[in-house]
Amino acid sequence: MSTDLSSRILHLTALLCVAALTIALVSQHVFGMQPCAWCVLQRLIFATIALVCWAGVLAGRLAAGLRRAVGLIVAGLAIAGVTAAWYQYTVAAKMFSCDMTFADRFMVQSGLDANVPWIFGIFASCMDARVDLLGVEYALWSLGLFLVIAVLGLATLLLRTRQA
C-alpha cells in the first residue's frame, strides 16, 4: 500500500508538533524555563494536533477522504494556536499574572495541570515566562509554527486523494 502525499503531510505535521513539545520540555526541565498558562495551552494544542494527524493517517486507510476532514480540523486547531500565541505575545506577556485568563481557567478546569504537571503544569507568570530563543520570543516561534501547521492542514484539505 503506497502512502499518498496527504498522509505524508499529516505525518510531517505530527512530527513538527512533537518537536515543538520536545523543545518546550527540554527548555523547561533542562534549562529551567518555567511555563505560564498560555505556554501550556499551546503545548496542549500541539499535542492535540499530533494526535489528530496520526488518527487521520489511520482513518485515511479506511476512507481516504477522511484525511481531508482531518486537514480542516488541523487547520482549525492551528488557528486556535496562532490566536493563543498572539495573545501571549501581545497581551499576556505584559501582564504581571496570567491568573484567571482563559488559558489559566481552561488548564486548571481540565485538570491537566494537576494530573500531568511535568507537561502541563503552570509554574510562572506570563511576564516571567517571556523568553527569547535566537533573539525571537518563544511565543513568536510558536505562532510561526502554528501558521506552518495551518498551511499544512489546508494543503491536506485541498489535496485530491488517491483511491488505493
mmCIF file of the C-alpha atoms, coordinates in Angstrom:
data_MODEL
# 
_entry.id   MODEL 
# 
loop_
_atom_site.group_PDB 
_atom_site.id 
_atom_site.type_symbol 
_atom_site.label_atom_id 
_atom_site.label_alt_id 
_atom_site.label_comp_id 
_atom_site.label_asym_id 
_atom_site.label_entity_id 
_atom_site.label_seq_id 
_atom_site.pdbx_PDB_ins_code 
_atom_site.Cartn_x 
_atom_site.Cartn_y 
_atom_site.Cartn_z 
_atom_site.occupancy 
_atom_site.B_iso_or_equiv 
_atom_site.pdbx_formal_charge 
_atom_site.auth_seq_id 
_atom_site.auth_comp_id 
_atom_site.auth_asym_id 
_atom_site.auth_atom_id 
_atom_site.pdbx_PDB_model_num 
ATOM 1   C CA . MET A 1 1   ? 0.000   0.000  0.000  1.00 0.00 ? 1   MET A CA 1 
ATOM 2   C CA . SER A 1 2   ? 1.586   3.266  -1.059 1.00 0.00 ? 2   SER A CA 1 
ATOM 3   C CA . THR A 1 3   ? 1.449   6.269  1.206  1.00 0.00 ? 3   THR A CA 1 
ATOM 4   C CA . ASP A 1 4   ? -0.036  9.283  -0.552 1.00 0.00 ? 4   ASP A CA 1 
ATOM 5   C CA . LEU A 1 5   ? 1.001   12.892 -0.125 1.00 0.00 ? 5   LEU A CA 1 
ATOM 6   C CA . SER A 1 6   ? -1.759  13.819 2.341  1.00 0.00 ? 6   SER A CA 1 
ATOM 7   C CA . SER A 1 7   ? -0.655  11.021 4.654  1.00 0.00 ? 7   SER A CA 1 
ATOM 8   C CA . ARG A 1 8   ? 2.934   12.248 4.460  1.00 0.00 ? 8   ARG A CA 1 
ATOM 9   C CA . ILE A 1 9   ? 1.833   15.792 5.238  1.00 0.00 ? 9   ILE A CA 1 
ATOM 10  C CA . LEU A 1 10  ? -0.101  14.589 8.281  1.00 0.00 ? 10  LEU A CA 1 
ATOM 11  C CA . HIS A 1 11  ? 2.943   12.615 9.488  1.00 0.00 ? 11  HIS A CA 1 
ATOM 12  C CA . LEU A 1 12  ? 5.172   15.666 8.995  1.00 0.00 ? 12  LEU A CA 1 
ATOM 13  C CA . THR A 1 13  ? 2.708   17.881 10.839 1.00 0.00 ? 13  THR A CA 1 
ATOM 14  C CA . ALA A 1 14  ? 2.540   15.463 13.764 1.00 0.00 ? 14  ALA A CA 1 
ATOM 15  C CA . LEU A 1 15  ? 6.340   15.284 13.908 1.00 0.00 ? 15  LEU A CA 1 
ATOM 16  C CA . LEU A 1 16  ? 6.613   19.092 13.901 1.00 0.00 ? 16  LEU A CA 1 
ATOM 17  C CA . CYS A 1 17  ? 4.218   19.195 16.847 1.00 0.00 ? 17  CYS A CA 1 
ATOM 18  C CA . VAL A 1 18  ? 6.193   16.538 18.727 1.00 0.00 ? 18  VAL A CA 1 
ATOM 19  C CA . ALA A 1 19  ? 9.388   18.517 18.033 1.00 0.00 ? 19  ALA A CA 1 
ATOM 20  C CA . ALA A 1 20  ? 7.770   21.670 19.437 1.00 0.00 ? 20  ALA A CA 1 
ATOM 21  C CA . LEU A 1 21  ? 6.698   19.785 22.557 1.00 0.00 ? 21  LEU A CA 1 
ATOM 22  C CA . THR A 1 22  ? 10.166  18.286 22.935 1.00 0.00 ? 22  THR A CA 1 
ATOM 23  C CA . ILE A 1 23  ? 11.823  21.704 22.688 1.00 0.00 ? 23  ILE A CA 1 
ATOM 24  C CA . ALA A 1 24  ? 9.390   23.113 25.246 1.00 0.00 ? 24  ALA A CA 1 
ATOM 25  C CA . LEU A 1 25  ? 10.023  20.261 27.676 1.00 0.00 ? 25  LEU A CA 1 
ATOM 26  C CA . VAL A 1 26  ? 13.812  20.430 27.272 1.00 0.00 ? 26  VAL A CA 1 
ATOM 27  C CA . SER A 1 27  ? 13.652  24.196 27.800 1.00 0.00 ? 27  SER A CA 1 
ATOM 28  C CA . GLN A 1 28  ? 11.665  23.641 30.976 1.00 0.00 ? 28  GLN A CA 1 
ATOM 29  C CA . HIS A 1 29  ? 13.307  20.599 32.518 1.00 0.00 ? 29  HIS A CA 1 
ATOM 30  C CA . VAL A 1 30  ? 16.903  21.074 31.374 1.00 0.00 ? 30  VAL A CA 1 
ATOM 31  C CA . PHE A 1 31  ? 17.258  24.860 31.134 1.00 0.00 ? 31  PHE A CA 1 
ATOM 32  C CA . GLY A 1 32  ? 14.780  25.851 33.865 1.00 0.00 ? 32  GLY A CA 1 
ATOM 33  C CA . MET A 1 33  ? 12.454  27.949 31.682 1.00 0.00 ? 33  MET A CA 1 
ATOM 34  C CA . GLN A 1 34  ? 9.176   27.636 33.560 1.00 0.00 ? 34  GLN A CA 1 
ATOM 35  C CA . PRO A 1 35  ? 5.931   27.826 31.526 1.00 0.00 ? 35  PRO A CA 1 
ATOM 36  C CA . CYS A 1 36  ? 2.937   30.091 32.009 1.00 0.00 ? 36  CYS A CA 1 
ATOM 37  C CA . ALA A 1 37  ? -0.703  29.202 31.385 1.00 0.00 ? 37  ALA A CA 1 
ATOM 38  C CA . TRP A 1 38  ? -0.553  30.335 27.749 1.00 0.00 ? 38  TRP A CA 1 
ATOM 39  C CA . CYS A 1 39  ? 2.591   28.259 27.174 1.00 0.00 ? 39  CYS A CA 1 
ATOM 40  C CA . VAL A 1 40  ? 0.955   25.072 28.423 1.00 0.00 ? 40  VAL A CA 1 
ATOM 41  C CA . LEU A 1 41  ? -2.248  25.782 26.486 1.00 0.00 ? 41  LEU A CA 1 
ATOM 42  C CA . GLN A 1 42  ? -0.132  25.895 23.323 1.00 0.00 ? 42  GLN A CA 1 
ATOM 43  C CA . ARG A 1 43  ? 1.522   22.625 24.360 1.00 0.00 ? 43  ARG A CA 1 
ATOM 44  C CA . LEU A 1 44  ? -1.936  21.083 24.611 1.00 0.00 ? 44  LEU A CA 1 
ATOM 45  C CA . ILE A 1 45  ? -2.839  22.359 21.141 1.00 0.00 ? 45  ILE A CA 1 
ATOM 46  C CA . PHE A 1 46  ? 0.394   20.929 19.676 1.00 0.00 ? 46  PHE A CA 1 
ATOM 47  C CA . ALA A 1 47  ? -0.282  17.556 21.351 1.00 0.00 ? 47  ALA A CA 1 
ATOM 48  C CA . THR A 1 48  ? -3.880  17.537 20.113 1.00 0.00 ? 48  THR A CA 1 
ATOM 49  C CA . ILE A 1 49  ? -2.811  18.337 16.556 1.00 0.00 ? 49  ILE A CA 1 
ATOM 50  C CA . ALA A 1 50  ? -0.268  15.489 16.601 1.00 0.00 ? 50  ALA A CA 1 
ATOM 51  C CA . LEU A 1 51  ? -2.886  13.004 17.823 1.00 0.00 ? 51  LEU A CA 1 
ATOM 52  C CA . VAL A 1 52  ? -5.456  14.207 15.292 1.00 0.00 ? 52  VAL A CA 1 
ATOM 53  C CA . CYS A 1 53  ? -2.892  13.889 12.480 1.00 0.00 ? 53  CYS A CA 1 
ATOM 54  C CA . TRP A 1 54  ? -1.960  10.333 13.377 1.00 0.00 ? 54  TRP A CA 1 
ATOM 55  C CA . ALA A 1 55  ? -5.622  9.402  13.832 1.00 0.00 ? 55  ALA A CA 1 
ATOM 56  C CA . GLY A 1 56  ? -6.212  10.874 10.365 1.00 0.00 ? 56  GLY A CA 1 
ATOM 57  C CA . VAL A 1 57  ? -3.466  8.747  8.859  1.00 0.00 ? 57  VAL A CA 1 
ATOM 58  C CA . LEU A 1 58  ? -5.032  5.622  10.383 1.00 0.00 ? 58  LEU A CA 1 
ATOM 59  C CA . ALA A 1 59  ? -8.591  6.629  9.455  1.00 0.00 ? 59  ALA A CA 1 
ATOM 60  C CA . GLY A 1 60  ? -7.423  7.501  5.959  1.00 0.00 ? 60  GLY A CA 1 
ATOM 61  C CA . ARG A 1 61  ? -6.534  3.868  5.414  1.00 0.00 ? 61  ARG A CA 1 
ATOM 62  C CA . LEU A 1 62  ? -10.234 3.080  5.757  1.00 0.00 ? 62  LEU A CA 1 
ATOM 63  C CA . ALA A 1 63  ? -11.520 6.016  3.736  1.00 0.00 ? 63  ALA A CA 1 
ATOM 64  C CA . ALA A 1 64  ? -9.014  8.324  2.083  1.00 0.00 ? 64  ALA A CA 1 
ATOM 65  C CA . GLY A 1 65  ? -11.479 11.212 2.167  1.00 0.00 ? 65  GLY A CA 1 
ATOM 66  C CA . LEU A 1 66  ? -11.273 11.297 5.962  1.00 0.00 ? 66  LEU A CA 1 
ATOM 67  C CA . ARG A 1 67  ? -7.789  12.788 5.677  1.00 0.00 ? 67  ARG A CA 1 
ATOM 68  C CA . ARG A 1 68  ? -9.344  15.875 4.099  1.00 0.00 ? 68  ARG A CA 1 
ATOM 69  C CA . ALA A 1 69  ? -11.621 16.336 7.112  1.00 0.00 ? 69  ALA A CA 1 
ATOM 70  C CA . VAL A 1 70  ? -8.601  15.916 9.363  1.00 0.00 ? 70  VAL A CA 1 
ATOM 71  C CA . GLY A 1 71  ? -6.850  18.645 7.366  1.00 0.00 ? 71  GLY A CA 1 
ATOM 72  C CA . LEU A 1 72  ? -9.708  21.005 8.212  1.00 0.00 ? 72  LEU A CA 1 
ATOM 73  C CA . ILE A 1 73  ? -9.564  20.080 11.911 1.00 0.00 ? 73  ILE A CA 1 
ATOM 74  C CA . VAL A 1 74  ? -5.782  20.561 11.945 1.00 0.00 ? 74  VAL A CA 1 
ATOM 75  C CA . ALA A 1 75  ? -6.098  23.974 10.291 1.00 0.00 ? 75  ALA A CA 1 
ATOM 76  C CA . GLY A 1 76  ? -8.733  24.996 12.847 1.00 0.00 ? 76  GLY A CA 1 
ATOM 77  C CA . LEU A 1 77  ? -6.599  23.861 15.778 1.00 0.00 ? 77  LEU A CA 1 
ATOM 78  C CA . ALA A 1 78  ? -3.602  25.666 14.302 1.00 0.00 ? 78  ALA A CA 1 
ATOM 79  C CA . ILE A 1 79  ? -5.624  28.894 14.068 1.00 0.00 ? 79  ILE A CA 1 
ATOM 80  C CA . ALA A 1 80  ? -6.511  28.437 17.749 1.00 0.00 ? 80  ALA A CA 1 
ATOM 81  C CA . GLY A 1 81  ? -2.768  28.054 18.404 1.00 0.00 ? 81  GLY A CA 1 
ATOM 82  C CA . VAL A 1 82  ? -1.987  31.220 16.419 1.00 0.00 ? 82  VAL A CA 1 
ATOM 83  C CA . THR A 1 83  ? -4.575  33.062 18.492 1.00 0.00 ? 83  THR A CA 1 
ATOM 84  C CA . ALA A 1 84  ? -3.123  31.765 21.774 1.00 0.00 ? 84  ALA A CA 1 
ATOM 85  C CA . ALA A 1 85  ? 0.451   32.600 20.770 1.00 0.00 ? 85  ALA A CA 1 
ATOM 86  C CA . TRP A 1 86  ? -0.527  36.072 19.540 1.00 0.00 ? 86  TRP A CA 1 
ATOM 87  C CA . TYR A 1 87  ? -2.443  36.782 22.765 1.00 0.00 ? 87  TYR A CA 1 
ATOM 88  C CA . GLN A 1 88  ? 0.523   35.584 24.813 1.00 0.00 ? 88  GLN A CA 1 
ATOM 89  C CA . TYR A 1 89  ? 2.917   37.807 22.874 1.00 0.00 ? 89  TYR A CA 1 
ATOM 90  C CA . THR A 1 90  ? 0.783   40.955 22.664 1.00 0.00 ? 90  THR A CA 1 
ATOM 91  C CA . VAL A 1 91  ? -1.201  40.903 25.924 1.00 0.00 ? 91  VAL A CA 1 
ATOM 92  C CA . ALA A 1 92  ? -0.310  38.219 28.459 1.00 0.00 ? 92  ALA A CA 1 
ATOM 93  C CA . ALA A 1 93  ? 3.472   38.738 28.356 1.00 0.00 ? 93  ALA A CA 1 
ATOM 94  C CA . LYS A 1 94  ? 2.893   42.304 29.536 1.00 0.00 ? 94  LYS A CA 1 
ATOM 95  C CA . MET A 1 95  ? 0.702   41.235 32.482 1.00 0.00 ? 95  MET A CA 1 
ATOM 96  C CA . PHE A 1 96  ? 2.081   40.522 35.936 1.00 0.00 ? 96  PHE A CA 1 
ATOM 97  C CA . SER A 1 97  ? -0.173  37.475 36.197 1.00 0.00 ? 97  SER A CA 1 
ATOM 98  C CA . CYS A 1 98  ? -1.994  35.119 33.808 1.00 0.00 ? 98  CYS A CA 1 
ATOM 99  C CA . ASP A 1 99  ? -4.242  34.141 36.706 1.00 0.00 ? 99  ASP A CA 1 
ATOM 100 C CA . MET A 1 100 ? -7.882  33.916 35.678 1.00 0.00 ? 100 MET A CA 1 
ATOM 101 C CA . THR A 1 101 ? -7.197  34.394 31.974 1.00 0.00 ? 101 THR A CA 1 
ATOM 102 C CA . PHE A 1 102 ? -8.828  31.931 29.581 1.00 0.00 ? 102 PHE A CA 1 
ATOM 103 C CA . ALA A 1 103 ? -5.687  29.765 29.419 1.00 0.00 ? 103 ALA A CA 1 
ATOM 104 C CA . ASP A 1 104 ? -5.347  29.571 33.202 1.00 0.00 ? 104 ASP A CA 1 
ATOM 105 C CA . ARG A 1 105 ? -9.010  28.723 33.752 1.00 0.00 ? 105 ARG A CA 1 
ATOM 106 C CA . PHE A 1 106 ? -9.057  26.162 30.927 1.00 0.00 ? 106 PHE A CA 1 
ATOM 107 C CA . MET A 1 107 ? -5.897  24.339 32.034 1.00 0.00 ? 107 MET A CA 1 
ATOM 108 C CA . VAL A 1 108 ? -6.936  24.282 35.708 1.00 0.00 ? 108 VAL A CA 1 
ATOM 109 C CA . GLN A 1 109 ? -10.505 23.155 34.946 1.00 0.00 ? 109 GLN A CA 1 
ATOM 110 C CA . SER A 1 110 ? -9.236  20.420 32.614 1.00 0.00 ? 110 SER A CA 1 
ATOM 111 C CA . GLY A 1 111 ? -7.172  19.011 35.478 1.00 0.00 ? 111 GLY A CA 1 
ATOM 112 C CA . LEU A 1 112 ? -4.155  18.600 33.220 1.00 0.00 ? 112 LEU A CA 1 
ATOM 113 C CA . ASP A 1 113 ? -2.002  20.994 35.235 1.00 0.00 ? 113 ASP A CA 1 
ATOM 114 C CA . ALA A 1 114 ? -2.538  18.919 38.394 1.00 0.00 ? 114 ALA A CA 1 
ATOM 115 C CA . ASN A 1 115 ? -2.512  15.446 36.817 1.00 0.00 ? 115 ASN A CA 1 
ATOM 116 C CA . VAL A 1 116 ? 0.301   15.865 34.275 1.00 0.00 ? 116 VAL A CA 1 
ATOM 117 C CA . PRO A 1 117 ? 2.368   18.712 35.760 1.00 0.00 ? 117 PRO A CA 1 
ATOM 118 C CA . TRP A 1 118 ? 5.616   17.753 34.028 1.00 0.00 ? 118 TRP A CA 1 
ATOM 119 C CA . ILE A 1 119 ? 3.966   18.728 30.703 1.00 0.00 ? 119 ILE A CA 1 
ATOM 120 C CA . PHE A 1 120 ? 1.036   20.981 31.609 1.00 0.00 ? 120 PHE A CA 1 
ATOM 121 C CA . GLY A 1 121 ? 1.964   22.467 34.999 1.00 0.00 ? 121 GLY A CA 1 
ATOM 122 C CA . ILE A 1 122 ? 1.725   26.261 35.240 1.00 0.00 ? 122 ILE A CA 1 
ATOM 123 C CA . PHE A 1 123 ? 4.820   27.450 37.092 1.00 0.00 ? 123 PHE A CA 1 
ATOM 124 C CA . ALA A 1 124 ? 5.362   31.074 36.016 1.00 0.00 ? 124 ALA A CA 1 
ATOM 125 C CA . SER A 1 125 ? 3.535   34.269 35.263 1.00 0.00 ? 125 SER A CA 1 
ATOM 126 C CA . CYS A 1 126 ? 3.286   35.262 31.631 1.00 0.00 ? 126 CYS A CA 1 
ATOM 127 C CA . MET A 1 127 ? 5.715   38.121 32.161 1.00 0.00 ? 127 MET A CA 1 
ATOM 128 C CA . ASP A 1 128 ? 8.261   35.794 33.809 1.00 0.00 ? 128 ASP A CA 1 
ATOM 129 C CA . ALA A 1 129 ? 7.842   33.149 31.087 1.00 0.00 ? 129 ALA A CA 1 
ATOM 130 C CA . ARG A 1 130 ? 8.857   35.618 28.371 1.00 0.00 ? 130 ARG A CA 1 
ATOM 131 C CA . VAL A 1 131 ? 11.994  34.044 26.919 1.00 0.00 ? 131 VAL A CA 1 
ATOM 132 C CA . ASP A 1 132 ? 13.940  34.510 23.695 1.00 0.00 ? 132 ASP A CA 1 
ATOM 133 C CA . LEU A 1 133 ? 15.441  31.815 21.503 1.00 0.00 ? 133 LEU A CA 1 
ATOM 134 C CA . LEU A 1 134 ? 17.955  33.186 18.990 1.00 0.00 ? 134 LEU A CA 1 
ATOM 135 C CA . GLY A 1 135 ? 16.631  36.686 19.663 1.00 0.00 ? 135 GLY A CA 1 
ATOM 136 C CA . VAL A 1 136 ? 12.975  35.784 19.000 1.00 0.00 ? 136 VAL A CA 1 
ATOM 137 C CA . GLU A 1 137 ? 10.420  35.227 21.760 1.00 0.00 ? 137 GLU A CA 1 
ATOM 138 C CA . TYR A 1 138 ? 9.174   31.673 22.183 1.00 0.00 ? 138 TYR A CA 1 
ATOM 139 C CA . ALA A 1 139 ? 5.600   32.884 21.611 1.00 0.00 ? 139 ALA A CA 1 
ATOM 140 C CA . LEU A 1 140 ? 6.570   34.104 18.134 1.00 0.00 ? 140 LEU A CA 1 
ATOM 141 C CA . TRP A 1 141 ? 8.321   30.815 17.316 1.00 0.00 ? 141 TRP A CA 1 
ATOM 142 C CA . SER A 1 142 ? 5.143   29.045 18.374 1.00 0.00 ? 142 SER A CA 1 
ATOM 143 C CA . LEU A 1 143 ? 2.990   31.416 16.329 1.00 0.00 ? 143 LEU A CA 1 
ATOM 144 C CA . GLY A 1 144 ? 5.153   30.804 13.256 1.00 0.00 ? 144 GLY A CA 1 
ATOM 145 C CA . LEU A 1 145 ? 4.954   27.037 13.664 1.00 0.00 ? 145 LEU A CA 1 
ATOM 146 C CA . PHE A 1 146 ? 1.185   27.210 14.084 1.00 0.00 ? 146 PHE A CA 1 
ATOM 147 C CA . LEU A 1 147 ? 0.995   29.180 10.822 1.00 0.00 ? 147 LEU A CA 1 
ATOM 148 C CA . VAL A 1 148 ? 3.051   26.496 9.041  1.00 0.00 ? 148 VAL A CA 1 
ATOM 149 C CA . ILE A 1 149 ? 0.772   23.826 10.503 1.00 0.00 ? 149 ILE A CA 1 
ATOM 150 C CA . ALA A 1 150 ? -2.330  25.729 9.346  1.00 0.00 ? 150 ALA A CA 1 
ATOM 151 C CA . VAL A 1 151 ? -0.935  25.788 5.796  1.00 0.00 ? 151 VAL A CA 1 
ATOM 152 C CA . LEU A 1 152 ? -0.156  22.048 6.001  1.00 0.00 ? 152 LEU A CA 1 
ATOM 153 C CA . GLY A 1 153 ? -3.686  21.374 7.269  1.00 0.00 ? 153 GLY A CA 1 
ATOM 154 C CA . LEU A 1 154 ? -5.178  23.364 4.401  1.00 0.00 ? 154 LEU A CA 1 
ATOM 155 C CA . ALA A 1 155 ? -2.905  21.555 1.938  1.00 0.00 ? 155 ALA A CA 1 
ATOM 156 C CA . THR A 1 156 ? -4.209  18.237 3.263  1.00 0.00 ? 156 THR A CA 1 
ATOM 157 C CA . LEU A 1 157 ? -7.766  19.502 2.923  1.00 0.00 ? 157 LEU A CA 1 
ATOM 158 C CA . LEU A 1 158 ? -7.280  20.672 -0.652 1.00 0.00 ? 158 LEU A CA 1 
ATOM 159 C CA . LEU A 1 159 ? -5.298  17.698 -1.983 1.00 0.00 ? 159 LEU A CA 1 
ATOM 160 C CA . ARG A 1 160 ? -7.123  15.213 -4.108 1.00 0.00 ? 160 ARG A CA 1 
ATOM 161 C CA . THR A 1 161 ? -6.848  11.791 -2.552 1.00 0.00 ? 161 THR A CA 1 
ATOM 162 C CA . ARG A 1 162 ? -5.970  8.674  -4.486 1.00 0.00 ? 162 ARG A CA 1 
ATOM 163 C CA . GLN A 1 163 ? -8.058  5.618  -4.059 1.00 0.00 ? 163 GLN A CA 1 
ATOM 164 C CA . ALA A 1 164 ? -5.816  2.726  -3.066 1.00 0.00 ? 164 ALA A CA 1 
# 
